[in-house]
Amino acid sequence: MRESYGAVYARLYNGHWWWRAREAIVLRTIRKAGLTPGEHREILDVGCGDGLSFPALSAFGRVRGIEVDERLLDPSGPYRDRIFTAPLGDSRYDGPSWRFDLITALDVLEHIDNDRAAAEAMVRMLRPGGLLVVTVPAFETLWDEHDEINHHYRRYTIGRLRRVLKGIGLESIRLRYVFRGLFAPKLAVRLVNLGRRRKVAQHGIPSPRVNAVMQRLCELEDRVLAPLPVPFGTSVLAVARRAIGEVQ
């Protein structure tokens, strides 16, 4: 991501309604997959920034992270000793000490040129039966300045993400769109930004009241629409397990 965006990323993650809602949706998804808080598990958060998701994920076990952009890391941060900067697939991640019960990759694959190889590397680090949770931005139609700022390679459909995850040792792959109500506003911003030199920003934190309302609306929408096959949204959420028969 651009350095100027990276400088405010932690503030956005901790304070912006979209990031707060995404975290709530992911945590609820993990619980629905059968992982209850309080049990000892090994967890890996890929693309973890400065350990921003560690407090929430720590309810499910011991968390480590991978973050290749060292500009995002505070050398004196509370989680620095648990964050590693070698890319996925590096040999230092081989061996039994790098096997996990849960791996999350939240808006990560779109930053990686070879997303299939990255997904394969994550599966290799999963224990048999381990859970993989992935989110990615949806629909090339929504490609905008925000994707440029974040140095994205692509946006996804359910079908495109399924092809990335299929045939690499995963089973019970479930995918759905999330943030459905944001599709039309996101498309409108994209159209407004076409040809404009001064782009409409999409990452400013609104007033506390608006911020709280937007977060609640997004969480409520997901609770209501999660069981329904709504064919659009601004993100794709995937949940899968490493096949039990796979050899570590």
ROGUSE-577329 format. One record per residue: x, y, z of N, C-alpha, C in turn; residue in one letter; residue number from 0; chain. Coordinates in Angstrom, 2 decimals. Example, Ala and Ser with C-alpha at 12.3 -4.5 7.8 and 13.67 -1.06 7.14 Angstrom:
R    n_px    n_py    n_pz   ca_px   ca_py   ca_pz    c_px    c_py    c_pz rest  nr kette
R   13.19   -5.69    7.80   12.30   -4.50    7.80   13.20   -3.30    7.80    A   0     A
R   12.85   -2.25    7.08   13.67   -1.06    7.14   12.90    0.03    7.87    S   1     A
***
This chain:
R    n_px    n_py    n_pz   ca_px   ca_py   ca_pz    c_px    c_py    c_pz rest  nr kette
R    0.84   -1.19    0.00    0.00    0.00    0.00    0.87    1.24    0.00    M   0     A
R    0.28    2.35   -0.43    1.03    3.60   -0.42    1.41    3.97    1.01    R   1     A
R    2.59    4.58    1.15    3.10    4.90    2.47    2.15    5.81    3.25    E   2     A
R    1.52    6.76    2.57    0.61    7.69    3.25   -0.60    6.96    3.83    S   3     A
R   -1.06    5.92    3.13   -2.19    5.13    3.62   -1.75    4.22    4.76    Y   4     A
R   -0.56    3.64    4.60   -0.05    2.78    5.66    0.13    3.51    6.98    G   5     A
R    0.41    4.81    6.90    0.64    5.59    8.11   -0.63    5.74    8.95    A   6     A
R   -1.79    5.64    8.32   -3.05    5.80    9.06   -3.81    4.48    9.18    V   7     A
R   -3.20    3.37    8.72   -3.93    2.11    8.66   -4.37    1.63   10.03    Y   8     A
R   -3.49    1.72   11.01   -3.85    1.25   12.36   -5.03    2.04   12.91    A   9     A
R   -5.04    3.35   12.67   -6.16    4.18   13.15   -7.46    3.78   12.46    R  10     A
R   -7.39    3.50   11.16   -8.58    3.07   10.44   -9.07    1.71   10.96    L  11     A
R   -8.14    0.78   11.15   -8.54   -0.55   11.62   -9.26   -0.48   12.96    Y  12     A
R   -8.74    0.34   13.84   -9.29    0.40   15.19  -10.50    1.31   15.31    N  13     A
R  -10.70    2.21   14.33  -11.75    3.19   14.50  -12.79    3.30   13.43    G  14     A
R  -12.52    2.80   12.23  -13.47    2.97   11.12  -14.53    1.88   11.13    H  15     A
R  -15.77    2.25   10.86  -16.89    1.30   10.94  -16.71    0.09   10.04    W  16     A
R  -16.09    0.25    8.86  -15.95   -0.90    7.97  -15.05   -1.96    8.57    W  17     A
R  -13.91   -1.55    9.10  -12.98   -2.52    9.71  -13.59   -3.14   10.97    W  18     A
R  -14.32   -2.35   11.75  -14.96   -2.87   12.95  -16.02   -3.91   12.58    R  19     A
R  -16.80   -3.60   11.54  -17.83   -4.54   11.11  -17.21   -5.80   10.53    A  20     A
R  -16.15   -5.65    9.73  -15.49   -6.84    9.16  -14.98   -7.75   10.26    R  21     A
R  -14.35   -7.17   11.30  -13.86   -8.00   12.40  -15.01   -8.74   13.08    E  22     A
R  -16.12   -8.06   13.32  -17.27   -8.70   13.96  -17.81   -9.84   13.10    A  23     A
R  -17.88   -9.63   11.79  -18.37  -10.67   10.88  -17.43  -11.87   10.88    I  24     A
R  -16.13  -11.61   10.85  -15.15  -12.71   10.85  -15.21  -13.49   12.15    V  25     A
R  -15.29  -12.82   13.28  -15.36  -13.52   14.56  -16.61  -14.37   14.67    L  26     A
R  -17.72  -13.84   14.20  -18.96  -14.62   14.23  -18.85  -15.84   13.31    R  27     A
R  -18.19  -15.67   12.17  -17.98  -16.78   11.23  -17.13  -17.86   11.87    T  28     A
R  -16.08  -17.46   12.58  -15.21  -18.43   13.25  -16.00  -19.22   14.30    I  29     A
R  -16.82  -18.51   15.08  -17.61  -19.20   16.10  -18.61  -20.17   15.46    R  30     A
R  -19.23  -19.75   14.37  -20.20  -20.63   13.70  -19.53  -21.86   13.11    K  31     A
R  -18.24  -21.75   12.81  -17.50  -22.90   12.29  -17.11  -23.88   13.39    A  32     A
R  -17.44  -23.56   14.63  -17.23  -24.48   15.73  -16.06  -24.19   16.63    G  33     A
R  -15.38  -23.07   16.41  -14.26  -22.70   17.28  -14.77  -21.82   18.41    L  34     A
R  -14.76  -22.36   19.61  -15.26  -21.61   20.75  -14.11  -20.93   21.47    T  35     A
R  -14.34  -19.75   22.03  -13.29  -19.06   22.78  -12.86  -19.87   23.99    P  36     A
R  -11.64  -19.65   24.42  -11.16  -20.25   25.66  -10.35  -21.52   25.48    G  37     A
R  -10.32  -22.07   24.28   -9.56  -23.29   24.07   -8.16  -22.95   23.54    E  38     A
R   -7.21  -23.86   23.78   -5.83  -23.64   23.31   -5.73  -24.04   21.84    H  39     A
R   -5.41  -23.08   21.01   -5.18  -23.33   19.59   -4.00  -22.49   19.12    R  40     A
R   -3.43  -22.91   18.02   -2.39  -22.12   17.36   -3.05  -21.41   16.18    E  41     A
R   -2.88  -20.08   16.13   -3.56  -19.25   15.14   -2.52  -18.42   14.40    I  42     A
R   -2.71  -18.28   13.08   -1.85  -17.43   12.26   -2.71  -16.42   11.52    L  43     A
R   -2.34  -15.14   11.64   -3.00  -14.09   10.89   -2.03  -13.58    9.83    D  44     A
R   -2.35  -13.86    8.56   -1.50  -13.47    7.45   -1.88  -12.06    7.01    V  45     A
R   -0.85  -11.20    6.86   -1.12   -9.79    6.55   -1.66   -9.06    7.76    G  46     A
R   -1.03   -9.29    8.90   -1.58   -8.86   10.19   -1.30   -7.41   10.53    C  47     A
R   -0.54   -6.68    9.67   -0.15   -5.34   10.07    0.65   -5.41   11.37    G  48     A
R    0.37   -4.50   12.26    1.09   -4.45   13.54    0.38   -5.27   14.62    D  49     A
R   -0.18   -6.41   14.20   -0.90   -7.27   15.14   -2.27   -6.71   15.50    G  50     A
R   -2.91   -6.03   14.55   -4.15   -5.31   14.85   -5.29   -6.25   15.23    L  51     A
R   -5.30   -7.44   14.66   -6.37   -8.39   14.98   -6.04   -9.30   16.15    S  52     A
R   -4.83   -9.20   16.68   -4.41  -10.12   17.73   -5.32  -10.10   18.96    F  53     A
R   -5.74   -8.93   19.46   -6.60   -8.94   20.65   -7.88   -9.74   20.45    P  54     A
R   -8.53   -9.59   19.29   -9.77  -10.32   19.04   -9.52  -11.81   18.82    A  55     A
R   -8.51  -12.15   18.02   -8.24  -13.55   17.73   -7.69  -14.30   18.93    L  56     A
R   -7.08  -13.59   19.86   -6.50  -14.24   21.04   -7.53  -14.95   21.90    S  57     A
R   -8.80  -14.60   21.74   -9.86  -15.31   22.47   -9.92  -16.78   22.06    A  58     A
R   -9.40  -17.10   20.86   -9.50  -18.47   20.35   -8.19  -19.24   20.49    F  59     A
R   -7.10  -18.59   20.94   -5.84  -19.30   21.09   -4.66  -18.36   20.99    G  60     A
R   -3.49  -18.94   20.80   -2.24  -18.17   20.71   -2.03  -17.72   19.28    R  61     A
R   -1.81  -16.43   19.08   -1.77  -15.84   17.74   -0.34  -15.44   17.36    V  62     A
R    0.04  -15.81   16.16    1.21  -15.27   15.50    0.78  -14.63   14.18    R  63     A
R    1.66  -13.84   13.59    1.29  -13.17   12.36    2.42  -13.10   11.36    G  64     A
R    2.06  -12.87   10.10    3.01  -12.60    9.03    2.66  -11.24    8.43    I  65     A
R    3.65  -10.37    8.34    3.46   -9.06    7.70    4.74   -8.70    6.95    E  66     A
R    4.67   -8.69    5.64    5.87   -8.46    4.84    6.20   -6.97    4.69    V  67     A
R    5.24   -6.10    4.94    5.48   -4.66    4.84    5.96   -4.16    6.20    D  68     A
R    7.26   -4.07    6.37    7.82   -3.72    7.67    7.54   -2.28    8.07    E  69     A
R    7.09   -1.44    7.12    6.73   -0.07    7.46    5.53   -0.02    8.40    R  70     A
R    4.73   -1.09    8.41    3.54   -1.12    9.24    3.84   -1.55   10.67    L  71     A
R    5.06   -1.96   10.94    5.39   -2.56   12.24    6.08   -1.56   13.16    L  72     A
R    5.60   -1.53   14.38    6.23   -0.72   15.43    7.29   -1.60   16.11    D  73     A
R    8.57   -1.24   16.01    9.61   -2.08   16.62    9.40   -2.34   18.10    P  74     A
R    8.72   -1.43   18.79    8.47   -1.61   20.22    7.02   -2.01   20.51    S  75     A
R    6.30   -2.43   19.46    4.90   -2.81   19.63    4.75   -4.04   20.51    G  76     A
R    3.59   -4.21   21.16    3.40   -5.31   22.11    3.42   -6.70   21.47    P  77     A
R    3.23   -6.77   20.13    3.18   -8.09   19.48    4.36   -8.31   18.54    Y  78     A
R    5.34   -7.41   18.57    6.40   -7.47   17.56    7.12   -8.81   17.55    R  79     A
R    7.30   -9.44   18.71    8.03  -10.70   18.75    7.22  -11.86   18.18    D  80     A
R    5.93  -11.62   17.87    5.09  -12.67   17.30    4.74  -12.40   15.84    R  81     A
R    5.35  -11.38   15.25    5.08  -11.02   13.86    6.34  -11.27   13.04    I  82     A
R    6.19  -12.02   11.95    7.32  -12.44   11.13    7.17  -11.83    9.73    F  83     A
R    8.30  -11.49    9.12    8.26  -10.69    7.91    8.63  -11.45    6.64    T  84     A
R    9.03  -12.71    6.75    9.30  -13.50    5.55    7.98  -13.78    4.83    A  85     A
R    7.99  -13.83    3.51    6.74  -14.05    2.77    6.23  -15.48    2.90    P  86     A
R    4.99  -15.66    2.58    4.42  -17.00    2.54    5.25  -17.89    1.63    L  87     A
R    5.42  -19.15    2.07    6.21  -20.09    1.29    7.67  -20.14    1.66    G  88     A
R    8.13  -19.22    2.51    9.53  -19.21    2.93    9.83  -20.47    3.74    D  89     A
R   11.05  -20.98    3.59   11.43  -22.24    4.23   11.41  -22.16    5.75    S  90     A
R   11.51  -20.94    6.30   11.51  -20.85    7.77   10.15  -21.20    8.35    R  91     A
R    9.12  -21.28    7.51    7.80  -21.66    7.99    7.55  -23.16    7.87    Y  92     A
R    8.57  -23.91    7.47    8.44  -25.36    7.40    8.57  -25.95    8.81    D  93     A
R    8.06  -27.13    8.99    8.24  -27.82   10.26    7.02  -27.74   11.15    G  94     A
R    6.95  -28.63   12.13    5.76  -28.77   12.98    5.44  -27.55   13.84    P  95     A
R    6.42  -26.72   14.12    6.13  -25.53   14.95    5.35  -24.47   14.17    S  96     A
R    5.24  -24.66   12.87    4.48  -23.73   12.03    3.26  -24.43   11.44    W  97     A
R    2.50  -25.08   12.32    1.24  -25.71   11.93    0.14  -25.12   12.80    R  98     A
R   -0.98  -24.80   12.19   -2.01  -23.99   12.87   -3.39  -24.63   12.77    F  99     A
R   -4.20  -24.32   13.78   -5.59  -24.76   13.81   -6.50  -23.76   13.08    D 100     A
R   -6.07  -22.52   12.99   -6.83  -21.47   12.33   -5.86  -20.53   11.65    L 101     A
R   -6.10  -20.24   10.36   -5.36  -19.22    9.64   -6.36  -18.23    9.05    I 102     A
R   -6.12  -16.95    9.29   -6.93  -15.90    8.68   -6.07  -15.11    7.71    T 103     A
R   -6.68  -14.71    6.60   -6.03  -13.85    5.60   -7.09  -12.84    5.16    A 104     A
R   -7.15  -11.72    5.86   -8.23  -10.76    5.69   -7.78   -9.64    4.75    L 105     A
R   -8.32   -9.68    3.54   -7.96   -8.73    2.49   -6.45   -8.75    2.25    D 106     A
R   -5.98   -9.94    1.91   -4.55  -10.17    1.69   -4.27  -10.67    0.27    V 107     A
R   -5.01  -11.66   -0.21   -4.69  -12.30   -1.49   -4.67  -11.33   -2.65    L 108     A
R   -5.47  -10.27   -2.58   -5.50   -9.30   -3.67   -4.21   -8.50   -3.78    E 109     A
R   -3.38   -8.54   -2.73   -2.09   -7.85   -2.73   -0.96   -8.71   -3.29    H 110     A
R   -1.24   -9.98   -3.59   -0.19  -10.94   -3.95   -0.36  -11.33   -5.41    I 111     A
R    0.73  -11.23   -6.17    0.68  -11.53   -7.60    0.19  -12.95   -7.83    D 112     A
R    0.83  -13.93   -7.20    0.45  -15.33   -7.37   -0.42  -15.74   -6.18    N 113     A
R   -1.70  -15.45   -6.26   -2.60  -15.74   -5.15   -2.78  -17.23   -4.92    D 114     A
R   -2.70  -18.03   -5.98   -2.84  -19.48   -5.84   -1.68  -20.05   -5.01    R 115     A
R   -0.46  -19.61   -5.30    0.70  -20.08   -4.53    0.59  -19.66   -3.07    A 116     A
R    0.08  -18.45   -2.83   -0.09  -17.99   -1.45   -1.11  -18.86   -0.72    A 117     A
R   -2.21  -19.19   -1.39   -3.22  -20.04   -0.77   -2.66  -21.43   -0.48    A 118     A
R   -1.89  -21.97   -1.40   -1.27  -23.28   -1.18   -0.33  -23.26    0.02    E 119     A
R    0.42  -22.17    0.16    1.34  -22.05    1.30    0.58  -22.02    2.61    A 120     A
R   -0.56  -21.33    2.64   -1.36  -21.30    3.87   -1.93  -22.67    4.19    M 121     A
R   -2.37  -23.40    3.18   -2.93  -24.73    3.42   -1.86  -25.65    3.99    V 122     A
R   -0.63  -25.52    3.49    0.46  -26.37    4.01    0.70  -26.11    5.50    R 123     A
R    0.40  -24.91    5.96    0.61  -24.59    7.37   -0.59  -24.94    8.24    M 124     A
R   -1.67  -25.39    7.64   -2.84  -25.82    8.41   -2.69  -27.27    8.86    L 125     A
R   -3.07  -27.52   10.09   -3.20  -28.91   10.52   -4.40  -29.54    9.85    R 126     A
R   -4.40  -30.87    9.64   -5.59  -31.51    9.10   -6.83  -31.14    9.92    P 127     A
R   -7.88  -30.70    9.24   -9.08  -30.23    9.92   -9.02  -28.77   10.32    G 128     A
R   -7.84  -28.12   10.12   -7.70  -26.72   10.47   -8.54  -25.82    9.58    G 129     A
R   -8.88  -24.65   10.11   -9.81  -23.74    9.46   -9.06  -22.60    8.78    L 130     A
R   -9.46  -22.29    7.55   -8.94  -21.14    6.81  -10.07  -20.16    6.57    L 131     A
R   -9.86  -18.90    6.94  -10.85  -17.84    6.73  -10.20  -16.74    5.90    V 132     A
R  -10.83  -16.43    4.77  -10.26  -15.47    3.81  -11.32  -14.43    3.46    V 133     A
R  -10.92  -13.17    3.38  -11.76  -12.14    2.78  -10.96  -11.45    1.69    T 134     A
R  -11.68  -11.04    0.63  -11.07  -10.31   -0.49  -12.11   -9.31   -1.02    V 135     A
R  -11.65   -8.25   -1.69  -12.60   -7.31   -2.30  -13.28   -7.94   -3.52    P 136     A
R  -14.50   -7.54   -3.77  -15.32   -8.17   -4.81  -15.51   -7.28   -6.03    A 137     A
R  -15.55   -7.93   -7.20  -15.98   -7.36   -8.48  -15.03   -6.31   -9.04    F 138     A
R  -14.44   -6.65  -10.18  -13.59   -5.71  -10.90  -14.37   -4.46  -11.29    E 139     A
R  -15.67   -4.57  -11.43  -16.51   -3.41  -11.74  -16.34   -2.31  -10.70    T 140     A
R  -15.99   -2.68   -9.48  -15.85   -1.71   -8.39  -14.41   -1.20   -8.24    L 141     A
R  -13.52   -1.59   -9.17  -12.13   -1.15   -9.08  -12.07    0.37   -9.08    W 142     A
R  -11.30    0.93   -8.14  -11.29    2.38   -7.97   -9.95    2.83   -7.40    D 143     A
R   -9.86    4.11   -7.09   -8.66    4.69   -6.52   -8.23    3.96   -5.25    E 144     A
R   -9.19    3.47   -4.48   -8.86    2.76   -3.24   -8.03    1.51   -3.54    H 145     A
R   -8.31    0.83   -4.65   -7.51   -0.34   -5.04   -6.11    0.08   -5.45    D 146     A
R   -6.00    1.22   -6.12   -4.68    1.72   -6.50   -3.85    2.08   -5.27    E 147     A
R   -4.48    2.75   -4.30   -3.78    3.12   -3.08   -3.25    1.89   -2.36    I 148     A
R   -4.02    0.82   -2.39   -3.66   -0.40   -1.67   -2.80   -1.36   -2.49    N 149     A
R   -2.46   -0.97   -3.72   -1.62   -1.80   -4.59   -2.24   -3.19   -4.81    H 150     A
R   -3.53   -3.21   -5.10   -4.21   -4.47   -5.39   -3.84   -4.95   -6.79    H 151     A
R   -3.82   -6.27   -6.95   -3.68   -6.87   -8.27   -5.03   -7.14   -8.92    Y 152     A
R   -6.05   -7.38   -8.09   -7.34   -7.81   -8.64   -8.43   -7.69   -7.59    R 153     A
R   -9.68   -7.76   -8.05  -10.83   -8.00   -7.19  -11.45   -9.33   -7.63    R 154     A
R  -12.33   -9.88   -6.80  -12.78  -11.26   -7.00  -14.30  -11.36   -7.13    Y 155     A
R  -14.71  -12.45   -7.75  -16.07  -12.96   -7.60  -15.98  -14.23   -6.76    T 156     A
R  -17.12  -14.75   -6.36  -17.13  -16.04   -5.66  -16.46  -17.11   -6.52    I 157     A
R  -16.78  -17.12   -7.81  -16.21  -18.12   -8.70  -14.69  -18.00   -8.81    G 158     A
R  -14.20  -16.79   -8.89  -12.75  -16.60   -9.02  -12.03  -17.05   -7.76    R 159     A
R  -12.56  -16.72   -6.59  -11.91  -17.15   -5.35  -12.03  -18.66   -5.18    L 160     A
R  -13.14  -19.22   -5.58  -13.29  -20.67   -5.48  -12.22  -21.38   -6.31    R 161     A
R  -11.93  -20.86   -7.49  -10.90  -21.48   -8.34   -9.52  -21.40   -7.69    R 162     A
R   -9.26  -20.33   -6.94   -7.99  -20.21   -6.23   -7.87  -21.26   -5.13    V 163     A
R   -8.99  -21.54   -4.45   -8.98  -22.41   -3.28   -9.24  -23.88   -3.60    L 164     A
R   -9.71  -24.16   -4.81  -10.08  -25.52   -5.17   -8.86  -26.34   -5.55    K 165     A
R   -8.83  -27.60   -5.08   -7.79  -28.52   -5.50   -6.45  -28.33   -4.81    G 166     A
R   -6.45  -27.69   -3.64   -5.18  -27.48   -2.92   -5.23  -28.11   -1.53    I 167     A
R   -6.14  -29.06   -1.33   -6.20  -29.77   -0.05   -7.25  -29.26    0.90    G 168     A
R   -8.18  -28.44    0.41   -9.25  -27.92    1.25  -10.55  -28.67    0.96    L 169     A
R  -11.40  -28.73    1.98  -12.73  -29.29    1.81  -13.74  -28.38    2.48    E 170     A
R  -15.01  -28.62    2.20  -16.11  -27.83    2.78  -15.90  -26.33    2.53    S 171     A
R  -15.55  -25.99    1.29  -15.30  -24.59    0.95  -16.65  -23.87    0.82    I 172     A
R  -16.85  -22.86    1.68  -18.09  -22.08    1.65  -17.74  -20.62    1.39    R 173     A
R  -18.43  -20.04    0.41  -18.16  -18.66    0.03  -19.45  -17.88   -0.03    L 174     A
R  -19.37  -16.60    0.32  -20.52  -15.71    0.20  -20.05  -14.27    0.10    R 175     A
R  -20.91  -13.46   -0.46  -20.62  -12.04   -0.51  -21.02  -11.38    0.82    Y 176     A
R  -20.26  -10.38    1.21  -20.59   -9.59    2.39  -20.55   -8.10    2.01    V 177     A
R  -21.08   -7.28    2.91  -21.25   -5.85    2.65  -22.08   -5.63    1.37    F 178     A
R  -23.21   -6.30    1.33  -24.06   -6.23    0.13  -24.65   -4.84   -0.08    R 179     A
R  -25.05   -4.21    1.04  -25.66   -2.89    0.94  -24.70   -1.81    0.49    G 180     A
R  -23.40   -2.10    0.50  -22.42   -1.11    0.07  -22.12   -1.19   -1.42    L 181     A
R  -22.69   -2.19   -2.10  -22.36   -2.36   -3.51  -22.75   -1.14   -4.34    F 182     A
R  -23.99   -0.69   -4.19  -24.46    0.46   -4.99  -23.70    1.75   -4.65    A 183     A
R  -23.51    2.08   -3.36  -22.72    3.27   -3.05  -21.28    3.18   -3.56    P 184     A
R  -20.67    2.00   -3.45  -19.30    1.81   -3.93  -19.23    2.01   -5.44    K 185     A
R  -20.22    1.48   -6.16  -20.27    1.66   -7.61  -20.46    3.12   -7.97    L 186     A
R  -21.31    3.81   -7.20  -21.55    5.24   -7.46  -20.27    6.04   -7.28    A 187     A
R  -19.51    5.74   -6.22  -18.24    6.44   -6.00  -17.28    6.16   -7.13    V 188     A
R  -17.25    4.91   -7.58  -16.35    4.55   -8.68  -16.69    5.36   -9.93    R 189     A
R  -17.98    5.49  -10.23  -18.40    6.24  -11.41  -18.10    7.73  -11.26    L 190     A
R  -18.32    8.27  -10.07  -18.02    9.68   -9.82  -16.54    9.94   -9.98    V 191     A
R  -15.71    9.00   -9.56  -14.26    9.20   -9.59  -13.67    9.08  -10.99    N 192     A
R  -14.42    8.49  -11.93  -13.91    8.33  -13.29  -13.58    9.70  -13.88    L 193     A
R  -12.35    9.88  -14.29  -11.96   11.11  -14.94  -11.71   12.29  -14.02    G 194     A
R  -11.92   12.12  -12.72  -11.67   13.22  -11.78  -10.24   13.18  -11.29    R 195     A
R   -9.62   14.33  -11.22   -8.28   14.38  -10.66   -8.34   14.30   -9.13    R 196     A
R   -9.31   14.94   -8.55   -9.49   14.89   -7.09  -10.54   13.81   -6.77    R 197     A
R  -10.06   12.69   -6.27  -10.93   11.53   -6.06  -11.72   11.66   -4.75    K 198     A
R  -12.89   11.03   -4.73  -13.68   10.94   -3.50  -12.99    9.93   -2.58    V 199     A
R  -12.58   10.36   -1.42  -11.90    9.48   -0.47  -12.89    8.48    0.12    A 200     A
R  -12.41    7.27    0.40  -13.27    6.22    0.92  -12.82    5.71    2.28    Q 201     A
R  -11.88    6.38    2.92  -11.36    5.85    4.17  -11.32    6.89    5.29    H 202     A
R  -12.08    7.96    5.14  -12.17    8.89    6.26  -13.09    8.35    7.35    G 203     A
R  -12.75    8.61    8.60  -13.59    8.17    9.71  -14.65    9.24    9.97    I 204     A
R  -15.93    8.88    9.87  -16.98    9.88   10.09  -17.17   10.20   11.56    P 205     A
R  -18.20   10.98   11.87  -18.49   11.32   13.26  -18.79   10.06   14.05    S 206     A
R  -18.59   10.08   15.36  -18.84    8.88   16.17  -20.24    8.31   15.99    P 207     A
R  -21.24    9.17   15.89  -22.61    8.67   15.73  -22.78    7.96   14.40    R 208     A
R  -22.33    8.58   13.31  -22.44    7.95   11.99  -21.62    6.67   11.96    V 209     A
R  -20.44    6.71   12.53  -19.57    5.54   12.56  -20.26    4.37   13.26    N 210     A
R  -20.89    4.63   14.40  -21.56    3.57   15.16  -22.75    3.02   14.39    A 211     A
R  -23.51    3.90   13.74  -24.69    3.47   12.99  -24.28    2.60   11.81    V 212     A
R  -23.26    3.01   11.07  -22.82    2.24    9.92  -22.31    0.86   10.33    M 213     A
R  -21.58    0.81   11.43  -21.08   -0.48   11.90  -22.24   -1.41   12.25    Q 214     A
R  -23.21   -0.89   12.99  -24.36   -1.71   13.40  -25.15   -2.18   12.19    R 215     A
R  -25.34   -1.30   11.21  -26.11   -1.67   10.02  -25.41   -2.79    9.24    L 216     A
R  -24.10   -2.70    9.09  -23.37   -3.73    8.37  -23.41   -5.07    9.11    C 217     A
R  -23.29   -5.02   10.42  -23.35   -6.26   11.19  -24.75   -6.86   11.14    E 218     A
R  -25.77   -6.03   11.26  -27.14   -6.52   11.19  -27.45   -7.10    9.82    L 219     A
R  -27.01   -6.42    8.78  -27.23   -6.92    7.42  -26.66   -8.32    7.27    E 220     A
R  -25.45   -8.52    7.79  -24.82   -9.82    7.62  -25.55  -10.91    8.41    D 221     A
R  -26.02  -10.57    9.60  -26.78  -11.55   10.38  -28.03  -11.99    9.62    R 222     A
R  -28.69  -11.04    8.98  -29.95  -11.32    8.29  -29.72  -12.04    6.96    V 223     A
R  -28.74  -11.58    6.19  -28.57  -12.05    4.82  -27.57  -13.19    4.66    L 224     A
R  -26.80  -13.50    5.70  -25.77  -14.54    5.59  -26.31  -15.86    5.03    A 225     A
R  -27.50  -16.31    5.43  -27.97  -17.60    4.90  -28.47  -17.53    3.46    P 226     A
R  -28.61  -16.34    2.90  -29.23  -16.17    1.59  -28.18  -16.03    0.49    L 227     A
R  -28.44  -16.59   -0.70  -27.46  -16.53   -1.80  -27.52  -15.20   -2.55    P 228     A
R  -27.28  -14.11   -1.85  -27.29  -12.79   -2.49  -26.09  -12.71   -3.44    V 229     A
R  -26.29  -12.39   -4.73  -25.22  -12.51   -5.73  -24.31  -11.30   -5.87    P 230     A
R  -24.25  -10.45   -4.86  -23.38   -9.29   -4.96  -22.99   -8.82   -3.57    F 231     A
R  -21.97   -7.98   -3.52  -21.45   -7.40   -2.29  -20.13   -6.74   -2.64    G 232     A
R  -19.50   -6.10   -1.69  -18.21   -5.47   -1.97  -17.03   -6.32   -1.51    T 233     A
R  -17.31   -7.42   -0.83  -16.27   -8.36   -0.40  -16.76   -9.79   -0.56    S 234     A
R  -15.81  -10.71   -0.66  -16.12  -12.14   -0.64  -15.50  -12.72    0.63    V 235     A
R  -16.26  -13.55    1.33  -15.79  -14.26    2.52  -15.76  -15.75    2.22    L 236     A
R  -14.63  -16.39    2.47  -14.49  -17.82    2.26  -14.08  -18.50    3.56    A 237     A
R  -14.67  -19.66    3.82  -14.34  -20.48    4.99  -14.13  -21.91    4.49    V 238     A
R  -13.01  -22.52    4.84  -12.73  -23.89    4.39  -11.88  -24.60    5.43    A 239     A
R  -11.82  -25.92    5.30  -10.99  -26.73    6.21   -9.99  -27.53    5.41    R 240     A
R   -8.81  -27.72    6.00   -7.88  -28.65    5.38   -8.41  -30.07    5.53    R 241     A
R   -8.34  -30.81    4.46   -8.87  -32.17    4.47   -8.20  -32.99    5.57    A 242     A
R   -9.00  -33.77    6.28   -8.50  -34.58    7.39   -7.46  -35.58    6.89    I 243     A
R   -7.65  -36.09    5.70   -6.74  -37.10    5.16   -5.42  -36.56    4.68    G 244     A
R   -5.28  -35.21    4.66   -4.04  -34.64    4.17   -2.89  -34.91    5.14    E 245     A
R   -1.75  -35.22    4.62   -0.55  -35.48    5.42    0.15  -34.16    5.70    V 246     A
R    0.54  -33.93    6.96    1.27  -32.71    7.32    2.67  -32.73    6.74    Q 247     A
***
